[in-house]
């Protein structure tokens, strides 16, 4: 689903399209394109608190979006967007004591093998 970064020729084409803009506004346009490209590459954000054994997974949201969390399974909170109810993340309490197999069954949309590899 990710796009390739803009090639230099595409960037020049964008600049030519907006050449009547001031240099400052043209820089804003290119800066916005760069920000969109960087935002796309972020992917899920992981935070594992070893002291409290809590794993948090968050998916990037637009800056003006709000979400709420509900406990949908014992010890597992699912974050959802207030606007369209899509999943925005998960919080798993007692992560190290839980079963990876169970997490895969309850939350199949997460690549649990990748997650456990990243926090080890």
Backbone as JSON Lines, residues from 0, in Angstrom:
{"i":0,"aa":"X","n":[0.81,-1.19,0.0],"ca":[0.0,0.0,0.0],"c":[0.85,1.26,0.0]}
{"i":1,"aa":"X","n":[2.13,1.11,0.3],"ca":[2.97,2.3,0.33],"c":[3.43,2.66,-1.07]}
{"i":2,"aa":"X","n":[3.54,3.95,-1.31],"ca":[4.02,4.44,-2.6],"c":[5.51,4.6,-2.55]}
{"i":3,"aa":"X","n":[6.09,4.61,-3.73],"ca":[7.52,4.91,-3.8],"c":[7.71,6.4,-3.58]}
{"i":4,"aa":"X","n":[8.83,6.81,-3.0],"ca":[9.08,8.25,-2.83],"c":[9.1,8.96,-4.18]}
{"i":5,"aa":"X","n":[8.77,10.23,-4.17],"ca":[8.76,10.98,-5.42],"c":[10.14,11.05,-6.03]}
{"i":6,"aa":"X","n":[10.22,10.75,-7.29],"ca":[11.49,10.83,-8.01],"c":[11.81,12.31,-8.23]}
{"i":7,"aa":"X","n":[13.1,12.62,-8.43],"ca":[13.47,14.02,-8.65],"c":[12.71,14.66,-9.82]}
{"i":8,"aa":"X","n":[12.44,13.88,-10.88],"ca":[11.7,14.45,-12.02],"c":[10.28,14.82,-11.63]}
{"i":9,"aa":"X","n":[9.67,14.0,-10.77],"ca":[8.31,14.32,-10.3],"c":[8.33,15.55,-9.41]}
{"i":10,"aa":"X","n":[9.36,15.67,-8.58],"ca":[9.47,16.85,-7.72],"c":[9.63,18.11,-8.56]}
{"i":11,"aa":"X","n":[10.45,18.03,-9.64],"ca":[10.63,19.18,-10.52],"c":[9.33,19.52,-11.23]}
{"i":12,"aa":"X","n":[8.58,18.49,-11.62],"ca":[7.3,18.71,-12.28],"c":[6.34,19.44,-11.32]}
{"i":13,"aa":"X","n":[6.32,19.0,-10.06],"ca":[5.49,19.68,-9.07],"c":[5.92,21.14,-8.92]}
{"i":14,"aa":"X","n":[7.23,21.35,-8.88],"ca":[7.72,22.7,-8.72],"c":[7.32,23.56,-9.91]}
{"i":15,"aa":"X","n":[7.43,22.99,-11.15],"ca":[7.03,23.75,-12.34],"c":[5.54,24.1,-12.31]}
{"i":16,"aa":"X","n":[4.73,23.14,-11.81],"ca":[3.28,23.4,-11.72],"c":[3.0,24.57,-10.8]}
{"i":17,"aa":"X","n":[3.83,24.71,-9.78],"ca":[3.59,25.75,-8.79],"c":[4.62,26.88,-8.89]}
{"i":18,"aa":"X","n":[5.23,27.06,-10.06],"ca":[6.31,28.05,-10.2],"c":[5.84,29.48,-10.01]}
{"i":19,"aa":"X","n":[4.55,29.73,-10.18],"ca":[4.04,31.08,-9.96],"c":[3.88,31.4,-8.48]}
{"i":20,"aa":"X","n":[4.05,30.4,-7.66],"ca":[3.99,30.63,-6.22],"c":[5.29,31.31,-5.78]}
{"i":21,"aa":"X","n":[5.21,31.96,-4.68],"ca":[6.44,32.52,-4.12],"c":[7.36,31.37,-3.72]}
{"i":22,"aa":"X","n":[8.62,31.66,-3.55],"ca":[9.57,30.62,-3.16],"c":[9.16,29.99,-1.83]}
{"i":23,"aa":"X","n":[8.64,30.81,-0.95],"ca":[8.2,30.33,0.37],"c":[7.04,29.35,0.23]}
{"i":24,"aa":"X","n":[6.04,29.68,-0.59],"ca":[4.89,28.8,-0.76],"c":[5.26,27.53,-1.51]}
{"i":25,"aa":"X","n":[6.17,27.64,-2.48],"ca":[6.63,26.44,-3.18],"c":[7.34,25.5,-2.21]}
{"i":26,"aa":"X","n":[8.12,26.08,-1.29],"ca":[8.8,25.26,-0.29],"c":[7.78,24.58,0.62]}
{"i":27,"aa":"X","n":[6.69,25.27,0.91],"ca":[5.62,24.67,1.73],"c":[5.01,23.47,1.02]}
{"i":28,"aa":"X","n":[4.75,23.61,-0.29],"ca":[4.17,22.51,-1.06],"c":[5.1,21.3,-1.0]}
{"i":29,"aa":"X","n":[6.39,21.52,-1.29],"ca":[7.34,20.41,-1.27],"c":[7.51,19.86,0.15]}
{"i":30,"aa":"X","n":[7.46,20.73,1.14],"ca":[7.53,20.28,2.52],"c":[6.36,19.4,2.89]}
{"i":31,"aa":"X","n":[5.16,19.75,2.4],"ca":[3.97,18.94,2.66],"c":[4.09,17.58,2.02]}
{"i":32,"aa":"X","n":[4.62,17.54,0.8],"ca":[4.82,16.26,0.12],"c":[5.8,15.4,0.92]}
{"i":33,"aa":"X","n":[6.9,16.01,1.36],"ca":[7.88,15.27,2.17],"c":[7.25,14.74,3.45]}
{"i":34,"aa":"X","n":[6.43,15.56,4.1],"ca":[5.79,15.13,5.35],"c":[4.85,13.96,5.1]}
{"i":35,"aa":"X","n":[4.12,13.99,4.0],"ca":[3.23,12.88,3.68],"c":[4.02,11.6,3.44]}
{"i":36,"aa":"X","n":[5.15,11.72,2.74],"ca":[5.98,10.55,2.49],"c":[6.52,9.98,3.8]}
{"i":37,"aa":"X","n":[6.98,10.84,4.7],"ca":[7.52,10.38,5.97],"c":[6.43,9.75,6.82]}
{"i":38,"aa":"X","n":[5.24,10.34,6.83],"ca":[4.13,9.83,7.63],"c":[3.75,8.43,7.17]}
{"i":39,"aa":"X","n":[3.79,8.19,5.89],"ca":[3.41,6.9,5.32],"c":[4.35,5.8,5.8]}
{"i":40,"aa":"X","n":[5.62,6.12,5.98],"ca":[6.62,5.11,6.32],"c":[6.66,4.75,7.79]}
{"i":41,"aa":"X","n":[5.93,5.42,8.64],"ca":[6.04,5.21,10.08],"c":[5.58,3.82,10.49]}
{"i":42,"aa":"X","n":[4.41,3.4,10.04],"ca":[3.88,2.1,10.44],"c":[3.46,2.12,11.9]}
{"i":43,"aa":"X","n":[3.17,0.95,12.46],"ca":[2.73,0.92,13.86],"c":[3.85,1.34,14.81]}
{"i":44,"aa":"X","n":[3.47,2.06,15.85],"ca":[4.41,2.47,16.89],"c":[4.27,1.5,18.06]}
{"i":45,"aa":"X","n":[5.39,0.94,18.49],"ca":[5.38,-0.02,19.59],"c":[6.01,0.6,20.82]}
{"i":46,"aa":"X","n":[5.42,0.3,21.97],"ca":[5.99,0.73,23.24],"c":[5.76,-0.4,24.22]}
{"i":47,"aa":"X","n":[6.84,-0.98,24.71],"ca":[6.72,-2.05,25.7],"c":[7.32,-1.58,27.02]}
{"i":48,"aa":"X","n":[6.51,-1.54,28.04],"ca":[6.93,-1.14,29.39],"c":[7.24,-2.43,30.17]}
{"i":49,"aa":"X","n":[8.53,-2.76,30.28],"ca":[8.94,-4.0,30.95],"c":[8.61,-3.98,32.45]}
{"i":50,"aa":"X","n":[8.7,-2.81,33.06],"ca":[8.43,-2.72,34.51],"c":[7.0,-3.11,34.84]}
{"i":51,"aa":"X","n":[6.07,-2.74,33.97],"ca":[4.65,-3.02,34.22],"c":[4.08,-4.08,33.28]}
{"i":52,"aa":"X","n":[4.92,-4.6,32.38],"ca":[4.54,-5.65,31.43],"c":[3.31,-5.24,30.6]}
{"i":53,"aa":"X","n":[3.41,-4.05,30.01],"ca":[2.32,-3.53,29.19],"c":[2.86,-3.22,27.79]}
{"i":54,"aa":"X","n":[2.2,-3.76,26.79],"ca":[2.56,-3.5,25.4],"c":[1.52,-2.59,24.78]}
{"i":55,"aa":"X","n":[1.99,-1.51,24.16],"ca":[1.09,-0.59,23.46],"c":[1.48,-0.57,21.99]}
{"i":56,"aa":"X","n":[0.49,-0.74,21.14],"ca":[0.68,-0.65,19.69],"c":[-0.26,0.44,19.2]}
{"i":57,"aa":"X","n":[0.28,1.43,18.51],"ca":[-0.53,2.53,17.99],"c":[-0.25,2.68,16.51]}
{"i":58,"aa":"X","n":[-1.32,2.93,15.76],"ca":[-1.2,3.17,14.34],"c":[-1.27,4.68,14.12]}
{"i":59,"aa":"X","n":[-0.51,5.21,13.15],"ca":[-0.52,6.66,12.92],"c":[-1.93,7.16,12.61]}
{"i":60,"aa":"X","n":[-2.26,8.3,13.2],"ca":[-3.55,8.95,12.98],"c":[-3.31,10.37,12.49]}
{"i":61,"aa":"X","n":[-4.28,10.92,11.78],"ca":[-4.17,12.35,11.46],"c":[-4.09,13.14,12.77]}
{"i":62,"aa":"X","n":[-3.43,14.28,12.72],"ca":[-3.19,15.05,13.94],"c":[-4.48,15.52,14.62]}
{"i":63,"aa":"X","n":[-5.58,15.62,13.88],"ca":[-6.83,16.11,14.47],"c":[-7.76,14.96,14.9]}
{"i":64,"aa":"X","n":[-7.29,13.71,14.83],"ca":[-8.13,12.57,15.16],"c":[-8.05,12.24,16.65]}
{"i":65,"aa":"X","n":[-9.16,11.76,17.18],"ca":[-9.24,11.34,18.57],"c":[-9.65,9.88,18.6]}
{"i":66,"aa":"X","n":[-9.2,9.18,19.64],"ca":[-9.59,7.78,19.77],"c":[-9.9,7.47,21.23]}
{"i":67,"aa":"X","n":[-10.56,6.35,21.44],"ca":[-10.89,5.88,22.79],"c":[-10.52,4.41,22.86]}
{"i":68,"aa":"X","n":[-10.3,3.89,24.07],"ca":[-9.96,2.48,24.26],"c":[-11.04,1.8,25.1]}
{"i":69,"aa":"X","n":[-11.39,0.59,24.7],"ca":[-12.32,-0.24,25.46],"c":[-11.69,-1.61,25.67]}
{"i":70,"aa":"X","n":[-11.94,-2.21,26.83],"ca":[-11.44,-3.56,27.09],"c":[-12.36,-4.54,26.37]}
{"i":71,"aa":"X","n":[-11.88,-5.09,25.26],"ca":[-12.68,-6.01,24.47],"c":[-12.44,-7.46,24.84]}
{"i":72,"aa":"X","n":[-11.27,-7.73,25.41],"ca":[-10.92,-9.06,25.92],"c":[-10.22,-8.82,27.25]}
{"i":73,"aa":"X","n":[-10.23,-9.79,28.16],"ca":[-9.57,-9.57,29.45],"c":[-8.11,-9.14,29.28]}
{"i":74,"aa":"X","n":[-7.79,-7.95,29.77],"ca":[-6.43,-7.43,29.71],"c":[-6.01,-6.87,28.36]}
{"i":75,"aa":"X","n":[-6.93,-6.84,27.41],"ca":[-6.62,-6.33,26.07],"c":[-7.59,-5.2,25.72]}
{"i":76,"aa":"X","n":[-7.02,-4.01,25.57],"ca":[-7.83,-2.84,25.21],"c":[-7.61,-2.54,23.73]}
{"i":77,"aa":"X","n":[-8.7,-2.25,23.04],"ca":[-8.65,-1.93,21.62],"c":[-9.0,-0.46,21.46]}
{"i":78,"aa":"X","n":[-8.11,0.31,20.83],"ca":[-8.35,1.72,20.56],"c":[-9.1,1.87,19.25]}
{"i":79,"aa":"X","n":[-10.09,2.75,19.24],"ca":[-10.87,2.99,18.03],"c":[-11.03,4.49,17.8]}
{"i":80,"aa":"X","n":[-11.09,4.86,16.54],"ca":[-11.27,6.25,16.16],"c":[-12.69,6.69,16.51]}
{"i":81,"aa":"X","n":[-12.83,7.88,17.1],"ca":[-14.16,8.4,17.4],"c":[-14.93,8.7,16.11]}
{"i":82,"aa":"X","n":[-14.21,9.09,15.08],"ca":[-14.85,9.5,13.83],"c":[-15.48,8.33,13.07]}
{"i":83,"aa":"X","n":[-14.69,7.28,12.84],"ca":[-15.19,6.19,11.98],"c":[-15.06,4.8,12.62]}
{"i":84,"aa":"X","n":[-14.68,4.74,13.89],"ca":[-14.63,3.5,14.66],"c":[-13.58,2.51,14.16]}
{"i":85,"aa":"X","n":[-12.64,2.95,13.33],"ca":[-11.6,2.03,12.88],"c":[-10.58,1.83,14.01]}
{"i":86,"aa":"X","n":[-9.88,0.72,13.97],"ca":[-8.92,0.39,15.01],"c":[-7.7,1.3,14.9]}
{"i":87,"aa":"X","n":[-7.33,1.9,16.04],"ca":[-6.19,2.81,16.07],"c":[-5.03,2.25,16.89]}
{"i":88,"aa":"X","n":[-5.27,1.14,17.6],"ca":[-4.19,0.55,18.36],"c":[-4.69,-0.44,19.4]}
{"i":89,"aa":"X","n":[-3.72,-0.99,20.15],"ca":[-4.02,-1.98,21.17],"c":[-3.15,-1.73,22.39]}
{"i":90,"aa":"X","n":[-3.67,-2.11,23.55],"ca":[-2.89,-2.13,24.78],"c":[-3.08,-3.51,25.38]}
{"i":91,"aa":"X","n":[-1.98,-4.21,25.62],"ca":[-2.03,-5.57,26.16],"c":[-1.34,-5.57,27.52]}
{"i":92,"aa":"X","n":[-2.11,-5.82,28.58],"ca":[-1.57,-5.92,29.93],"c":[-1.05,-7.34,30.15]}
{"i":93,"aa":"X","n":[-0.02,-7.49,30.97],"ca":[0.61,-8.79,31.25],"c":[1.0,-9.49,29.95]}
{"i":94,"aa":"X","n":[1.64,-8.72,29.07],"ca":[2.01,-9.23,27.75],"c":[2.89,-10.47,27.83]}
{"i":95,"aa":"X","n":[3.93,-10.44,28.66],"ca":[4.87,-11.56,28.69],"c":[4.26,-12.83,29.28]}
{"i":96,"aa":"X","n":[3.21,-12.7,30.05],"ca":[2.55,-13.86,30.65],"c":[1.5,-14.46,29.72]}
{"i":97,"aa":"X","n":[1.13,-13.7,28.69],"ca":[0.09,-14.17,27.78],"c":[0.61,-15.14,26.74]}
{"i":98,"aa":"X","n":[-0.31,-15.72,26.03],"ca":[0.03,-16.68,24.99],"c":[0.05,-15.98,23.63]}
{"i":99,"aa":"X","n":[1.13,-16.15,22.9],"ca":[1.23,-15.58,21.56],"c":[0.16,-16.18,20.65]}
{"i":100,"aa":"X","n":[-0.1,-17.45,20.85],"ca":[-1.14,-18.13,20.06],"c":[-2.51,-17.49,20.3]}
{"i":101,"aa":"X","n":[-2.81,-17.18,21.55],"ca":[-4.08,-16.55,21.89],"c":[-4.18,-15.15,21.29]}
{"i":102,"aa":"X","n":[-3.08,-14.38,21.35],"ca":[-3.09,-13.05,20.76],"c":[-3.33,-13.13,19.25]}
{"i":103,"aa":"X","n":[-2.71,-14.12,18.6],"ca":[-2.9,-14.29,17.15],"c":[-4.36,-14.59,16.83]}
{"i":104,"aa":"X","n":[-5.03,-15.34,17.7],"ca":[-6.45,-15.67,17.46],"c":[-7.35,-14.47,17.73]}
{"i":105,"aa":"X","n":[-7.08,-13.74,18.82],"ca":[-7.93,-12.61,19.2],"c":[-7.72,-11.39,18.3]}
{"i":106,"aa":"X","n":[-6.47,-11.14,17.91],"ca":[-6.14,-9.94,17.14],"c":[-5.32,-10.33,15.9]}
{"i":107,"aa":"X","n":[-5.98,-10.98,14.93],"ca":[-5.24,-11.5,13.76],"c":[-4.68,-10.41,12.85]}
{"i":108,"aa":"X","n":[-5.13,-9.17,13.01],"ca":[-4.65,-8.09,12.14],"c":[-3.24,-7.61,12.49]}
{"i":109,"aa":"X","n":[-2.71,-8.08,13.62],"ca":[-1.37,-7.7,14.06],"c":[-0.39,-8.81,13.69]}
{"i":110,"aa":"X","n":[0.77,-8.42,13.2],"ca":[1.84,-9.38,12.9],"c":[2.59,-9.66,14.2]}
{"i":111,"aa":"X","n":[2.08,-10.6,15.01],"ca":[2.6,-10.83,16.35],"c":[4.03,-11.35,16.36]}
{"i":112,"aa":"X","n":[4.41,-12.14,15.36],"ca":[5.79,-12.62,15.31],"c":[6.75,-11.44,15.13]}
{"i":113,"aa":"X","n":[6.36,-10.5,14.28],"ca":[7.19,-9.3,14.06],"c":[7.24,-8.45,15.33]}
{"i":114,"aa":"X","n":[6.09,-8.29,15.98],"ca":[6.03,-7.49,17.22],"c":[6.93,-8.09,18.28]}
{"i":115,"aa":"X","n":[6.81,-9.39,18.51],"ca":[7.62,-10.01,19.56],"c":[9.1,-9.94,19.21]}
{"i":116,"aa":"X","n":[9.44,-10.01,17.94],"ca":[10.83,-9.86,17.52],"c":[11.37,-8.46,17.75]}
{"i":117,"aa":"X","n":[10.53,-7.46,17.6],"ca":[10.97,-6.08,17.77],"c":[11.16,-5.69,19.22]}
{"i":118,"aa":"X","n":[10.46,-6.35,20.15],"ca":[10.58,-5.93,21.56],"c":[11.5,-6.83,22.36]}
{"i":119,"aa":"X","n":[12.03,-7.88,21.78],"ca":[12.93,-8.79,22.51],"c":[14.25,-8.15,22.77]}
